[in-house]
Amino acid sequence: MQYRTNPKNDDRLSALGLGCMRFSRRGGFIDQEKAEREMQRALDLGVNYFDTAWTYPGSETCVGKFLAKGHRDQIKLATKLPQYLTKKYEDFDRYFYEELKRLQTDHIDYYLLHMLSDYHSWQRLVDLGIERWIDEKKAKGEIVNIGFSYHGGSTGFIRIIDAYPFDFCQMQFNYFDQHGQAGETGLRYAASKGLPVIIMEPLRGGRLTNGLPKKVKAFWDKAEPHRSPAEWGLRWVWNYPEVTVLLSGMNSIGQIEENCGTASDALPGALDDGTLALYDRARELIKENMAVPCTGCAYCMPCPQGVDIPVCFNALNVKQSDGWFNGEREYIMCTSLKTVTTNASKCIRCGRCETHCPQKIEIRKHLQQVTQELEGPVYKLVLKGARLFGRF
C-alpha cells in the first residue's frame, strides 16, 4: 500500500480509503458478515482510512461492530455531521453522540460537516454556533480533525476554505469531472493552503466503469498498457500530488484486492504526457454526447443574479451522459438544496456572462434549456418535500 502524509499533522494515511456507503445488503439490511470480511481484507492490505456517515443507512453501526472487535486503533475513522438536518446548537451534540454510540468509539479522527454546498451553508452553521462547538469537541479530544465535504462550484469551495482553519476537506474529483464542481482549481487551492484533500467519486459512482458508453469502454480495452476502466480512473486521480486519500466504495474482495494493487504503485506524477493524452481522448469521447461544451473555467462568473452557470451546465451534461436521474440529482444537490439557491431559472437573460465566455457558448439559451429539462414536476416535488422535511 502507498501512504501519503497529512501535511497538517504527519498522519500516515493510506492512499486508498474505504468508502463505507456501498456495503452489500440482504433483506434490506447490510450483510454484516460480508462487510466485515471486506473491511478485514482492506485492513490486511494496508487500508487505514475508513469513511462513513450518519446518512449511509446502517453503515455507522456496521463499522462500529467491526471496530469493537479490536480494530479501532488500526484505522483513522471518518464520519460526518448531517449539518443540513441541524436547526439549533443542541442538534450538533444530538447527532454527534449518537454517532459515537453507533461507532462504539469515544472519538472521531476525521469529522466532516457533511455536504456543504456553498459559503452560505457554512455561514448558517456559524450562526448556530458551530465554531464554539468544534472548539469544545477538539478540546475534549472527541474530534481530532475537523473538515467538510463539498458539492458545489469552485468559488464557494474556496470561500469556505478561507472562512475557517479547517484541518482537511473532501471533494469530488475524477478524470471526467476535472473542472466540474470544485474541480482541479479547488483541489490545488486547498493544497496550497496546506489542507489534506480527500477525494470522493473517483469513478463517478461506477459510471466511469460499468456505466461507460460502449465506444469509451472499447477505447480503454484497446489502450496500452491493458488496464480495467477502474484502474485507469483511479490512476488519474492518484497522479495528483495534492490528493491525500482517494475513497472507493468497494463492496467485494475482488474490488478491494484490485484497487489495493493499483494503489501500491500509482504514484504522484507517474503518468507521462502520452498517457495523459489518453484521458483527454476518453473525455472527448464521453463529451460527444454532451449538451453544452462547457469546460468549467468559470470566466462567466459571477452571475449578477447568483446563477452558478458551470454547475448548471455540468448537471445538464450529466443528464445527457449518465441519464435523467443522475442529472436531476446533481442539479438539485448542487444548486437548489442551499440557503441561497443558484439554479438556472434565476437567469434574467442580461447576457453579461456571454461577453466573458472563451468558448462563445450561448449561455442564456442553454440556461433556459437547463430550466426546461431539470426544473420540471419532479424537481418541484423534490424541493417541496425537502422544505417540508426541513420544518421538522
BALOBA-1460 file (C-alpha; in Angstrom, 3 decimals):
// residues 392
<rec num="1" residu="m" x="0.000" y="0.000" z="0.000"/>
<rec num="2" residu="q" x="1.107" y="3.510" z="-0.799"/>
<rec num="3" residu="y" x="0.805" y="6.040" z="2.011"/>
<rec num="4" residu="r" x="0.581" y="9.807" z="1.773"/>
<rec num="5" residu="t" x="1.317" y="12.169" z="4.634"/>
<rec num="6" residu="n" x="-1.222" y="14.578" z="6.063"/>
<rec num="7" residu="p" x="0.739" y="17.873" z="5.971"/>
<rec num="8" residu="k" x="-1.216" y="19.193" z="8.947"/>
<rec num="9" residu="n" x="-0.289" y="16.533" z="11.498"/>
<rec num="10" residu="d" x="2.003" y="13.993" z="9.755"/>
<rec num="11" residu="d" x="-0.628" y="11.214" z="9.875"/>
<rec num="12" residu="r" x="0.424" y="8.442" z="7.524"/>
<rec num="13" residu="l" x="-2.770" y="7.748" z="5.550"/>
<rec num="14" residu="s" x="-3.339" y="5.016" z="3.001"/>
<rec num="15" residu="a" x="-3.727" y="6.495" z="-0.474"/>
<rec num="16" residu="l" x="-6.799" y="4.282" z="-0.825"/>
<rec num="17" residu="g" x="-9.576" y="4.775" z="1.711"/>
<rec num="18" residu="l" x="-12.578" y="2.507" z="2.211"/>
<rec num="19" residu="g" x="-15.823" y="4.294" z="1.457"/>
<rec num="20" residu="c" x="-18.466" y="2.588" z="3.598"/>
<rec num="21" residu="m" x="-21.603" y="3.712" z="1.759"/>
<rec num="22" residu="r" x="-21.981" y="0.801" z="-0.639"/>
<rec num="23" residu="f" x="-21.826" y="-2.310" z="1.537"/>
<rec num="24" residu="s" x="-23.928" y="-5.155" z="0.117"/>
<rec num="25" residu="r" x="-27.401" y="-5.546" z="1.544"/>
<rec num="26" residu="r" x="-29.506" y="-8.617" z="2.239"/>
<rec num="27" residu="g" x="-33.165" y="-8.443" z="3.169"/>
<rec num="28" residu="g" x="-32.959" y="-4.657" z="3.290"/>
<rec num="29" residu="f" x="-30.070" y="-4.603" z="5.773"/>
<rec num="30" residu="i" x="-26.288" y="-4.518" z="5.404"/>
<rec num="31" residu="d" x="-24.821" y="-8.002" z="5.142"/>
<rec num="32" residu="q" x="-22.687" y="-7.687" z="8.285"/>
<rec num="33" residu="e" x="-20.618" y="-10.831" z="7.795"/>
<rec num="34" residu="k" x="-19.743" y="-9.964" z="4.197"/>
<rec num="35" residu="a" x="-18.974" y="-6.345" z="5.090"/>
<rec num="36" residu="e" x="-16.674" y="-7.439" z="7.919"/>
<rec num="37" residu="r" x="-14.784" y="-9.809" z="5.614"/>
<rec num="38" residu="e" x="-14.271" y="-6.904" z="3.216"/>
<rec num="39" residu="m" x="-13.186" y="-4.488" z="5.949"/>
<rec num="40" residu="q" x="-10.751" y="-7.081" z="7.287"/>
<rec num="41" residu="r" x="-9.285" y="-7.688" z="3.823"/>
<rec num="42" residu="a" x="-8.866" y="-3.958" z="3.253"/>
<rec num="43" residu="l" x="-7.157" y="-3.658" z="6.632"/>
<rec num="44" residu="d" x="-4.876" y="-6.614" z="5.870"/>
<rec num="45" residu="l" x="-3.821" y="-4.947" z="2.611"/>
<rec num="46" residu="g" x="-2.915" y="-1.699" z="4.341"/>
<rec num="47" residu="v" x="-6.053" y="0.455" z="4.105"/>
<rec num="48" residu="n" x="-6.157" y="2.554" z="7.276"/>
<rec num="49" residu="y" x="-8.773" y="5.242" z="6.419"/>
<rec num="50" residu="f" x="-12.458" y="4.268" z="6.738"/>
<rec num="51" residu="d" x="-15.170" y="6.775" z="5.761"/>
<rec num="52" residu="t" x="-18.832" y="6.558" z="6.763"/>
<rec num="53" residu="a" x="-21.680" y="8.980" z="7.563"/>
<rec num="54" residu="w" x="-24.914" y="9.437" z="9.518"/>
<rec num="55" residu="t" x="-26.961" y="9.236" z="6.320"/>
<rec num="56" residu="y" x="-25.458" y="5.994" z="4.949"/>
<rec num="57" residu="p" x="-28.206" y="3.601" z="6.127"/>
<rec num="58" residu="g" x="-26.791" y="1.168" z="8.686"/>
<rec num="59" residu="s" x="-23.183" y="1.957" z="7.808"/>
<rec num="60" residu="e" x="-22.025" y="3.518" z="11.078"/>
<rec num="61" residu="t" x="-23.492" y="0.643" z="13.095"/>
<rec num="62" residu="c" x="-21.894" y="-1.898" z="10.767"/>
<rec num="63" residu="v" x="-18.481" y="-0.246" z="11.017"/>
<rec num="64" residu="g" x="-18.861" y="0.092" z="14.788"/>
<rec num="65" residu="k" x="-19.388" y="-3.646" z="15.214"/>
<rec num="66" residu="f" x="-16.195" y="-4.282" z="13.269"/>
<rec num="67" residu="l" x="-14.205" y="-1.709" z="15.238"/>
<rec num="68" residu="a" x="-15.338" y="-3.247" z="18.522"/>
<rec num="69" residu="k" x="-13.508" y="-6.457" z="17.626"/>
<rec num="70" residu="g" x="-10.152" y="-4.848" z="18.382"/>
<rec num="71" residu="h" x="-9.647" y="-2.783" z="15.227"/>
<rec num="72" residu="r" x="-10.272" y="0.781" z="16.444"/>
<rec num="73" residu="d" x="-6.618" y="1.704" z="16.916"/>
<rec num="74" residu="q" x="-5.692" y="0.330" z="13.499"/>
<rec num="75" residu="i" x="-7.636" y="2.848" z="11.446"/>
<rec num="76" residu="k" x="-8.315" y="6.534" z="11.033"/>
<rec num="77" residu="l" x="-12.082" y="6.830" z="11.301"/>
<rec num="78" residu="a" x="-14.064" y="9.436" z="9.367"/>
<rec num="79" residu="t" x="-17.753" y="10.180" z="9.699"/>
<rec num="80" residu="k" x="-19.979" y="13.190" z="9.126"/>
<rec num="81" residu="l" x="-22.365" y="15.556" z="10.849"/>
<rec num="82" residu="p" x="-25.645" y="15.818" z="8.887"/>
<rec num="83" residu="q" x="-25.446" y="19.598" z="9.108"/>
<rec num="84" residu="y" x="-28.421" y="20.060" z="6.775"/>
<rec num="85" residu="l" x="-30.638" y="18.480" z="9.487"/>
<rec num="86" residu="t" x="-29.464" y="20.763" z="12.289"/>
<rec num="87" residu="k" x="-31.729" y="23.587" z="13.410"/>
<rec num="88" residu="k" x="-30.184" y="24.663" z="16.718"/>
<rec num="89" residu="y" x="-26.923" y="24.376" z="18.663"/>
<rec num="90" residu="e" x="-28.087" y="21.359" z="20.658"/>
<rec num="91" residu="d" x="-28.568" y="19.363" z="17.452"/>
<rec num="92" residu="f" x="-24.793" y="19.170" z="16.969"/>
<rec num="93" residu="d" x="-24.401" y="17.123" z="20.166"/>
<rec num="94" residu="r" x="-27.517" y="15.087" z="19.486"/>
<rec num="95" residu="y" x="-26.192" y="13.743" z="16.192"/>
<rec num="96" residu="f" x="-22.547" y="13.537" z="17.246"/>
<rec num="97" residu="y" x="-23.045" y="11.462" z="20.376"/>
<rec num="98" residu="e" x="-25.420" y="9.107" z="18.589"/>
<rec num="99" residu="e" x="-22.684" y="8.592" z="16.007"/>
<rec num="100" residu="l" x="-20.140" y="7.792" z="18.722"/>
<rec num="101" residu="k" x="-22.619" y="5.249" z="20.094"/>
<rec num="102" residu="r" x="-23.183" y="3.647" z="16.693"/>
<rec num="103" residu="l" x="-19.450" y="3.503" z="16.017"/>
<rec num="104" residu="q" x="-18.651" y="2.226" z="19.531"/>
<rec num="105" residu="t" x="-15.855" y="4.752" z="19.975"/>
<rec num="106" residu="d" x="-15.070" y="7.802" z="22.097"/>
<rec num="107" residu="h" x="-13.541" y="9.934" z="19.356"/>
<rec num="108" residu="i" x="-13.573" y="10.575" z="15.619"/>
<rec num="109" residu="d" x="-10.236" y="11.045" z="13.861"/>
<rec num="110" residu="y" x="-11.608" y="12.904" z="10.822"/>
<rec num="111" residu="y" x="-15.005" y="14.521" z="11.347"/>
<rec num="112" residu="l" x="-16.724" y="16.270" z="8.464"/>
<rec num="113" residu="l" x="-19.535" y="18.757" z="8.111"/>
<rec num="114" residu="h" x="-21.432" y="16.771" z="5.520"/>
<rec num="115" residu="m" x="-22.317" y="18.181" z="2.128"/>
<rec num="116" residu="l" x="-21.687" y="21.894" z="2.372"/>
<rec num="117" residu="s" x="-22.807" y="23.279" z="-0.961"/>
<rec num="118" residu="d" x="-21.787" y="26.933" z="-0.789"/>
<rec num="119" residu="y" x="-20.488" y="29.592" z="1.571"/>
<rec num="120" residu="h" x="-23.989" y="30.319" z="2.849"/>
<rec num="121" residu="s" x="-24.367" y="26.750" z="4.143"/>
<rec num="122" residu="w" x="-21.238" y="27.314" z="6.242"/>
<rec num="123" residu="q" x="-22.421" y="30.714" z="7.450"/>
<rec num="124" residu="r" x="-25.702" y="29.187" z="8.605"/>
<rec num="125" residu="l" x="-23.728" y="26.838" z="10.848"/>
<rec num="126" residu="v" x="-21.628" y="29.729" z="12.138"/>
<rec num="127" residu="d" x="-24.830" y="31.499" z="13.134"/>
<rec num="128" residu="l" x="-25.854" y="28.372" z="15.078"/>
<rec num="129" residu="g" x="-22.523" y="28.360" z="16.946"/>
<rec num="130" residu="i" x="-20.600" y="25.645" z="15.114"/>
<rec num="131" residu="e" x="-17.198" y="27.234" z="15.770"/>
<rec num="132" residu="r" x="-17.687" y="27.145" z="19.543"/>
<rec num="133" residu="w" x="-18.954" y="23.574" z="19.304"/>
<rec num="134" residu="i" x="-15.902" y="22.470" z="17.291"/>
<rec num="135" residu="d" x="-13.574" y="24.089" z="19.828"/>
<rec num="136" residu="e" x="-15.295" y="22.218" z="22.659"/>
<rec num="137" residu="k" x="-15.091" y="18.843" z="20.953"/>
<rec num="138" residu="k" x="-11.466" y="19.276" z="19.934"/>
<rec num="139" residu="a" x="-10.518" y="20.388" z="23.449"/>
<rec num="140" residu="k" x="-12.058" y="17.162" z="24.809"/>
<rec num="141" residu="g" x="-10.281" y="15.052" z="22.182"/>
<rec num="142" residu="e" x="-13.599" y="13.812" z="20.844"/>
<rec num="143" residu="i" x="-12.838" y="15.287" z="17.420"/>
<rec num="144" residu="v" x="-9.228" y="15.135" z="16.310"/>
<rec num="145" residu="n" x="-9.500" y="16.771" z="12.868"/>
<rec num="146" residu="i" x="-12.400" y="18.849" z="11.576"/>
<rec num="147" residu="g" x="-13.212" y="19.187" z="7.898"/>
<rec num="148" residu="f" x="-16.067" y="19.362" z="5.415"/>
<rec num="149" residu="s" x="-17.315" y="17.538" z="2.351"/>
<rec num="150" residu="y" x="-18.431" y="19.653" z="-0.567"/>
<rec num="151" residu="h" x="-20.772" y="19.616" z="-3.547"/>
<rec num="152" residu="g" x="-20.856" y="22.863" z="-5.487"/>
<rec num="153" residu="g" x="-18.734" y="25.191" z="-7.604"/>
<rec num="154" residu="s" x="-15.114" y="26.131" z="-7.019"/>
<rec num="155" residu="t" x="-15.912" y="29.687" z="-5.890"/>
<rec num="156" residu="g" x="-17.913" y="28.532" z="-2.877"/>
<rec num="157" residu="f" x="-15.336" y="25.861" z="-2.059"/>
<rec num="158" residu="i" x="-12.563" y="28.430" z="-1.894"/>
<rec num="159" residu="r" x="-14.660" y="30.814" z="0.226"/>
<rec num="160" residu="i" x="-15.319" y="28.079" z="2.791"/>
<rec num="161" residu="i" x="-11.626" y="27.192" z="2.979"/>
<rec num="162" residu="d" x="-10.800" y="30.829" z="3.608"/>
<rec num="163" residu="a" x="-13.541" y="31.221" z="6.215"/>
<rec num="164" residu="y" x="-12.221" y="28.862" z="8.898"/>
<rec num="165" residu="p" x="-8.979" y="26.995" z="9.791"/>
<rec num="166" residu="f" x="-10.200" y="23.556" z="8.732"/>
<rec num="167" residu="d" x="-7.905" y="20.560" z="9.157"/>
<rec num="168" residu="f" x="-8.907" y="18.839" z="5.898"/>
<rec num="169" residu="c" x="-11.540" y="18.808" z="3.163"/>
<rec num="170" residu="q" x="-13.306" y="16.332" z="0.889"/>
<rec num="171" residu="m" x="-14.416" y="16.878" z="-2.698"/>
<rec num="172" residu="q" x="-15.494" y="15.060" z="-5.847"/>
<rec num="173" residu="f" x="-12.774" y="14.568" z="-8.461"/>
<rec num="174" residu="n" x="-12.243" y="12.246" z="-11.433"/>
<rec num="175" residu="y" x="-10.890" y="12.430" z="-14.961"/>
<rec num="176" residu="f" x="-14.259" y="13.371" z="-16.419"/>
<rec num="177" residu="d" x="-15.069" y="15.996" z="-13.776"/>
<rec num="178" residu="q" x="-11.639" y="17.588" z="-13.943"/>
<rec num="179" residu="h" x="-13.278" y="21.006" z="-13.938"/>
<rec num="180" residu="g" x="-16.698" y="20.075" z="-12.516"/>
<rec num="181" residu="q" x="-17.801" y="21.079" z="-9.007"/>
<rec num="182" residu="a" x="-14.716" y="22.254" z="-7.037"/>
<rec num="183" residu="g" x="-12.514" y="20.646" z="-9.684"/>
<rec num="184" residu="e" x="-8.807" y="20.984" z="-10.248"/>
<rec num="185" residu="t" x="-8.968" y="24.637" z="-9.221"/>
<rec num="186" residu="g" x="-10.373" y="23.740" z="-5.816"/>
<rec num="187" residu="l" x="-8.004" y="20.824" z="-5.333"/>
<rec num="188" residu="r" x="-4.929" y="22.935" z="-5.954"/>
<rec num="189" residu="y" x="-6.201" y="25.829" z="-3.871"/>
<rec num="190" residu="a" x="-6.863" y="23.572" z="-0.877"/>
<rec num="191" residu="a" x="-3.417" y="22.023" z="-1.172"/>
<rec num="192" residu="s" x="-1.819" y="25.474" z="-1.439"/>
<rec num="193" residu="k" x="-3.355" y="26.232" z="1.957"/>
<rec num="194" residu="g" x="-1.789" y="23.114" z="3.436"/>
<rec num="195" residu="l" x="-5.033" y="21.123" z="3.598"/>
<rec num="196" residu="p" x="-5.043" y="17.377" z="3.003"/>
<rec num="197" residu="v" x="-7.669" y="16.610" z="0.361"/>
<rec num="198" residu="i" x="-9.846" y="13.501" z="0.486"/>
<rec num="199" residu="i" x="-11.313" y="12.553" z="-2.894"/>
<rec num="200" residu="m" x="-14.780" y="11.060" z="-3.332"/>
<rec num="201" residu="e" x="-16.452" y="9.785" z="-6.510"/>
<rec num="202" residu="p" x="-13.148" y="8.969" z="-8.275"/>
<rec num="203" residu="l" x="-15.167" y="6.766" z="-10.653"/>
<rec num="204" residu="r" x="-18.386" y="8.826" z="-10.551"/>
<rec num="205" residu="g" x="-20.205" y="6.181" z="-8.528"/>
<rec num="206" residu="g" x="-19.167" y="3.468" z="-11.006"/>
<rec num="207" residu="r" x="-20.224" y="5.420" z="-14.088"/>
<rec num="208" residu="l" x="-16.601" y="5.518" z="-15.298"/>
<rec num="209" residu="t" x="-16.526" y="1.719" z="-15.157"/>
<rec num="210" residu="n" x="-19.718" y="-0.215" z="-15.863"/>
<rec num="211" residu="g" x="-21.595" y="2.916" z="-16.885"/>
<rec num="212" residu="l" x="-19.243" y="3.982" z="-19.683"/>
<rec num="213" residu="p" x="-20.609" y="4.449" z="-23.218"/>
<rec num="214" residu="k" x="-19.694" y="1.467" z="-25.400"/>
<rec num="215" residu="k" x="-17.236" y="3.430" z="-27.523"/>
<rec num="216" residu="v" x="-15.373" y="4.666" z="-24.443"/>
<rec num="217" residu="k" x="-15.175" y="1.169" z="-22.984"/>
<rec num="218" residu="a" x="-13.854" y="-0.073" z="-26.333"/>
<rec num="219" residu="f" x="-11.276" y="2.719" z="-26.303"/>
<rec num="220" residu="w" x="-9.962" y="1.676" z="-22.876"/>
<rec num="221" residu="d" x="-9.980" y="-2.005" z="-23.926"/>
<rec num="222" residu="k" x="-7.553" y="-1.147" z="-26.742"/>
<rec num="223" residu="a" x="-5.366" y="1.239" z="-24.739"/>
<rec num="224" residu="e" x="-1.873" y="0.198" z="-23.663"/>
<rec num="225" residu="p" x="-0.928" y="-0.965" z="-21.131"/>
<rec num="226" residu="h" x="-4.001" y="-3.118" z="-20.650"/>
<rec num="227" residu="r" x="-5.921" y="-1.952" z="-17.581"/>
<rec num="228" residu="s" x="-9.511" y="-2.069" z="-16.410"/>
<rec num="229" residu="p" x="-11.539" y="1.173" z="-16.672"/>
<rec num="230" residu="a" x="-11.440" y="1.325" z="-12.864"/>
<rec num="231" residu="e" x="-7.650" y="1.197" z="-12.805"/>
<rec num="232" residu="w" x="-7.402" y="3.869" z="-15.477"/>
<rec num="233" residu="g" x="-9.735" y="6.095" z="-13.476"/>
<rec num="234" residu="l" x="-8.001" y="5.666" z="-10.125"/>
<rec num="235" residu="r" x="-4.508" y="6.167" z="-11.532"/>
<rec num="236" residu="w" x="-5.535" y="9.530" z="-12.976"/>
<rec num="237" residu="v" x="-6.631" y="10.796" z="-9.544"/>
<rec num="238" residu="w" x="-3.557" y="9.457" z="-7.749"/>
<rec num="239" residu="n" x="-1.348" y="11.205" z="-10.316"/>
<rec num="240" residu="y" x="-2.088" y="14.475" z="-8.481"/>
<rec num="241" residu="p" x="0.337" y="15.091" z="-5.594"/>
<rec num="242" residu="e" x="-2.343" y="17.288" z="-3.992"/>
<rec num="243" residu="v" x="-4.520" y="14.199" z="-3.365"/>
<rec num="244" residu="t" x="-4.054" y="12.695" z="0.089"/>
<rec num="245" residu="v" x="-6.665" y="9.902" z="0.143"/>
<rec num="246" residu="l" x="-8.911" y="8.538" z="-2.600"/>
<rec num="247" residu="l" x="-12.131" y="6.935" z="-1.338"/>
<rec num="248" residu="s" x="-13.579" y="3.929" z="-3.105"/>
<rec num="249" residu="g" x="-16.912" y="2.359" z="-2.167"/>
<rec num="250" residu="m" x="-15.669" y="-1.208" z="-2.589"/>
<rec num="251" residu="n" x="-18.115" y="-3.992" z="-1.824"/>
<rec num="252" residu="s" x="-16.310" y="-7.143" z="-2.913"/>
<rec num="253" residu="i" x="-12.990" y="-8.780" z="-2.078"/>
<rec num="254" residu="g" x="-12.076" y="-8.628" z="-5.754"/>
<rec num="255" residu="q" x="-12.551" y="-4.867" z="-5.930"/>
<rec num="256" residu="i" x="-10.538" y="-4.385" z="-2.750"/>
<rec num="257" residu="e" x="-7.641" y="-6.500" z="-3.995"/>
<rec num="258" residu="e" x="-7.612" y="-4.854" z="-7.424"/>
<rec num="259" residu="n" x="-7.726" y="-1.316" z="-6.048"/>
<rec num="260" residu="c" x="-5.136" y="-2.001" z="-3.349"/>
<rec num="261" residu="g" x="-2.847" y="-3.413" z="-6.039"/>
<rec num="262" residu="t" x="-3.289" y="-0.270" z="-8.102"/>
<rec num="263" residu="a" x="-2.698" y="1.946" z="-5.080"/>
<rec num="264" residu="s" x="0.668" y="0.328" z="-4.411"/>
<rec num="265" residu="d" x="2.385" y="1.958" z="-7.399"/>
<rec num="266" residu="a" x="0.078" y="4.749" z="-8.617"/>
<rec num="267" residu="l" x="2.467" y="7.472" z="-7.522"/>
<rec num="268" residu="p" x="2.099" y="11.241" z="-7.999"/>
<rec num="269" residu="g" x="3.404" y="12.386" z="-11.371"/>
<rec num="270" residu="a" x="3.744" y="8.817" z="-12.674"/>
<rec num="271" residu="l" x="1.656" y="9.402" z="-15.823"/>
<rec num="272" residu="d" x="3.588" y="10.737" z="-18.812"/>
<rec num="273" residu="d" x="2.215" y="13.112" z="-21.442"/>
<rec num="274" residu="g" x="1.306" y="10.290" z="-23.799"/>
<rec num="275" residu="t" x="-0.728" y="8.548" z="-21.138"/>
<rec num="276" residu="l" x="-2.448" y="11.748" z="-20.064"/>
<rec num="277" residu="a" x="-3.438" y="12.262" z="-23.716"/>
<rec num="278" residu="l" x="-5.407" y="9.010" z="-23.486"/>
<rec num="279" residu="y" x="-7.539" y="10.530" z="-20.743"/>
<rec num="280" residu="d" x="-8.086" y="13.622" z="-22.875"/>
<rec num="281" residu="r" x="-9.334" y="11.384" z="-25.694"/>
<rec num="282" residu="a" x="-11.601" y="9.371" z="-23.382"/>
<rec num="283" residu="r" x="-13.023" y="12.615" z="-22.018"/>
<rec num="284" residu="e" x="-13.683" y="13.845" z="-25.561"/>
<rec num="285" residu="l" x="-15.495" y="10.627" z="-26.438"/>
<rec num="286" residu="i" x="-17.728" y="10.953" z="-23.397"/>
<rec num="287" residu="k" x="-18.381" y="14.605" z="-24.179"/>
<rec num="288" residu="e" x="-19.529" y="13.857" z="-27.716"/>
<rec num="289" residu="n" x="-22.950" y="13.366" z="-26.188"/>
<rec num="290" residu="m" x="-22.697" y="16.475" z="-24.009"/>
<rec num="291" residu="a" x="-25.414" y="19.097" z="-24.213"/>
<rec num="292" residu="v" x="-23.105" y="22.080" z="-23.561"/>
<rec num="293" residu="p" x="-19.371" y="22.338" z="-24.442"/>
<rec num="294" residu="c" x="-18.586" y="23.994" z="-21.088"/>
<rec num="295" residu="t" x="-15.061" y="23.498" z="-19.716"/>
<rec num="296" residu="g" x="-15.908" y="24.777" z="-16.240"/>
<rec num="297" residu="c" x="-13.399" y="27.632" z="-16.485"/>
<rec num="298" residu="a" x="-15.886" y="29.978" z="-14.703"/>
<rec num="299" residu="y" x="-14.862" y="33.052" z="-16.710"/>
<rec num="300" residu="c" x="-18.611" y="33.704" z="-16.991"/>
<rec num="301" residu="m" x="-18.846" y="34.109" z="-13.229"/>
<rec num="302" residu="p" x="-20.012" y="35.718" z="-11.033"/>
<rec num="303" residu="c" x="-23.557" y="35.982" z="-12.309"/>
<rec num="304" residu="p" x="-25.315" y="39.132" z="-11.033"/>
<rec num="305" residu="q" x="-28.401" y="37.004" z="-10.244"/>
<rec num="306" residu="g" x="-26.442" y="34.294" z="-8.451"/>
<rec num="307" residu="v" x="-26.754" y="31.528" z="-11.043"/>
<rec num="308" residu="d" x="-23.890" y="29.021" z="-10.799"/>
<rec num="309" residu="i" x="-23.519" y="28.670" z="-14.546"/>
<rec num="310" residu="p" x="-20.800" y="25.950" z="-14.713"/>
<rec num="311" residu="v" x="-22.631" y="23.820" z="-12.146"/>
<rec num="312" residu="c" x="-25.921" y="24.155" z="-14.058"/>
<rec num="313" residu="f" x="-24.249" y="23.105" z="-17.294"/>
<rec num="314" residu="n" x="-22.445" y="20.232" z="-15.605"/>
<rec num="315" residu="a" x="-25.792" y="18.867" z="-14.375"/>
<rec num="316" residu="l" x="-27.249" y="19.106" z="-17.877"/>
<rec num="317" residu="n" x="-24.226" y="17.249" z="-19.246"/>
<rec num="318" residu="v" x="-24.550" y="14.595" z="-16.540"/>
<rec num="319" residu="k" x="-28.163" y="14.110" z="-17.607"/>
<rec num="320" residu="q" x="-27.040" y="13.684" z="-21.197"/>
<rec num="321" residu="s" x="-24.245" y="11.217" z="-20.416"/>
<rec num="322" residu="d" x="-25.477" y="9.408" z="-17.297"/>
<rec num="323" residu="g" x="-29.231" y="9.597" z="-17.574"/>
<rec num="324" residu="w" x="-32.055" y="11.739" z="-16.279"/>
<rec num="325" residu="f" x="-31.930" y="10.567" z="-12.665"/>
<rec num="326" residu="n" x="-28.227" y="11.337" z="-12.198"/>
<rec num="327" residu="g" x="-28.551" y="14.716" z="-13.881"/>
<rec num="328" residu="e" x="-31.537" y="15.687" z="-11.746"/>
<rec num="329" residu="r" x="-29.760" y="14.517" z="-8.600"/>
<rec num="330" residu="e" x="-26.654" y="16.553" z="-9.458"/>
<rec num="331" residu="y" x="-28.736" y="19.622" z="-10.231"/>
<rec num="332" residu="i" x="-30.873" y="19.556" z="-7.097"/>
<rec num="333" residu="m" x="-27.943" y="18.808" z="-4.802"/>
<rec num="334" residu="c" x="-25.606" y="21.429" z="-6.233"/>
<rec num="335" residu="t" x="-27.988" y="24.311" z="-6.987"/>
<rec num="336" residu="s" x="-31.217" y="24.072" z="-5.049"/>
<rec num="337" residu="l" x="-30.705" y="22.425" z="-1.654"/>
<rec num="338" residu="k" x="-29.000" y="25.563" z="-0.401"/>
<rec num="339" residu="t" x="-29.716" y="28.539" z="1.793"/>
<rec num="340" residu="v" x="-29.208" y="30.713" z="-1.301"/>
<rec num="341" residu="t" x="-30.157" y="28.862" z="-4.486"/>
<rec num="342" residu="t" x="-28.073" y="29.084" z="-7.661"/>
<rec num="343" residu="n" x="-30.407" y="27.420" z="-10.162"/>
<rec num="344" residu="a" x="-30.786" y="28.326" z="-13.825"/>
<rec num="345" residu="s" x="-34.290" y="29.803" z="-13.604"/>
<rec num="346" residu="k" x="-32.842" y="32.828" z="-11.764"/>
<rec num="347" residu="c" x="-31.323" y="33.976" z="-15.077"/>
<rec num="348" residu="i" x="-32.829" y="37.246" z="-16.359"/>
<rec num="349" residu="r" x="-31.025" y="36.948" z="-19.744"/>
<rec num="350" residu="c" x="-28.857" y="40.045" z="-19.266"/>
<rec num="351" residu="g" x="-26.078" y="38.479" z="-21.382"/>
<rec num="352" residu="r" x="-23.172" y="39.669" z="-19.257"/>
<rec num="353" residu="c" x="-21.854" y="36.119" z="-18.928"/>
<rec num="354" residu="e" x="-21.617" y="35.586" z="-22.680"/>
<rec num="355" residu="t" x="-19.206" y="38.516" z="-23.116"/>
<rec num="356" residu="h" x="-16.650" y="36.657" z="-20.970"/>
<rec num="357" residu="c" x="-17.059" y="33.089" z="-22.255"/>
<rec num="358" residu="p" x="-13.917" y="31.949" z="-24.153"/>
<rec num="359" residu="q" x="-15.919" y="29.088" z="-25.717"/>
<rec num="360" residu="k" x="-18.502" y="31.545" z="-27.097"/>
<rec num="361" residu="i" x="-21.300" y="29.430" z="-25.636"/>
<rec num="362" residu="e" x="-24.853" y="30.719" z="-25.973"/>
<rec num="363" residu="i" x="-25.191" y="30.689" z="-22.194"/>
<rec num="364" residu="r" x="-28.635" y="32.238" z="-21.975"/>
<rec num="365" residu="k" x="-30.099" y="29.710" z="-24.377"/>
<rec num="366" residu="h" x="-28.570" y="26.774" z="-22.550"/>
<rec num="367" residu="l" x="-29.654" y="28.069" z="-19.126"/>
<rec num="368" residu="q" x="-33.183" y="28.129" z="-20.491"/>
<rec num="369" residu="q" x="-32.638" y="24.525" z="-21.584"/>
<rec num="370" residu="v" x="-31.478" y="23.613" z="-18.080"/>
<rec num="371" residu="t" x="-34.623" y="25.187" z="-16.639"/>
<rec num="372" residu="q" x="-36.866" y="23.312" z="-19.040"/>
<rec num="373" residu="e" x="-35.187" y="19.918" z="-18.617"/>
<rec num="374" residu="l" x="-34.203" y="19.941" z="-14.938"/>
<rec num="375" residu="e" x="-36.785" y="22.129" z="-13.229"/>
<rec num="376" residu="g" x="-39.840" y="20.128" z="-14.172"/>
<rec num="377" residu="p" x="-42.512" y="18.486" z="-11.998"/>
<rec num="378" residu="v" x="-40.117" y="16.062" z="-10.291"/>
<rec num="379" residu="y" x="-37.752" y="18.897" z="-9.363"/>
<rec num="380" residu="k" x="-40.594" y="20.882" z="-7.837"/>
<rec num="381" residu="l" x="-41.902" y="17.855" z="-5.960"/>
<rec num="382" residu="v" x="-38.482" y="17.045" z="-4.504"/>
<rec num="383" residu="l" x="-37.948" y="20.634" z="-3.373"/>
<rec num="384" residu="k" x="-41.389" y="20.792" z="-1.819"/>
<rec num="385" residu="g" x="-40.649" y="17.576" z="0.086"/>
<rec num="386" residu="a" x="-37.240" y="18.848" z="1.189"/>
<rec num="387" residu="r" x="-38.702" y="22.078" z="2.530"/>
<rec num="388" residu="l" x="-41.454" y="20.208" z="4.335"/>
<rec num="389" residu="f" x="-38.882" y="17.848" z="5.841"/>
<rec num="390" residu="g" x="-36.784" y="20.849" z="6.878"/>
<rec num="391" residu="r" x="-39.595" y="22.201" z="9.021"/>
<rec num="392" residu="f" x="-39.337" y="19.116" z="11.212"/>
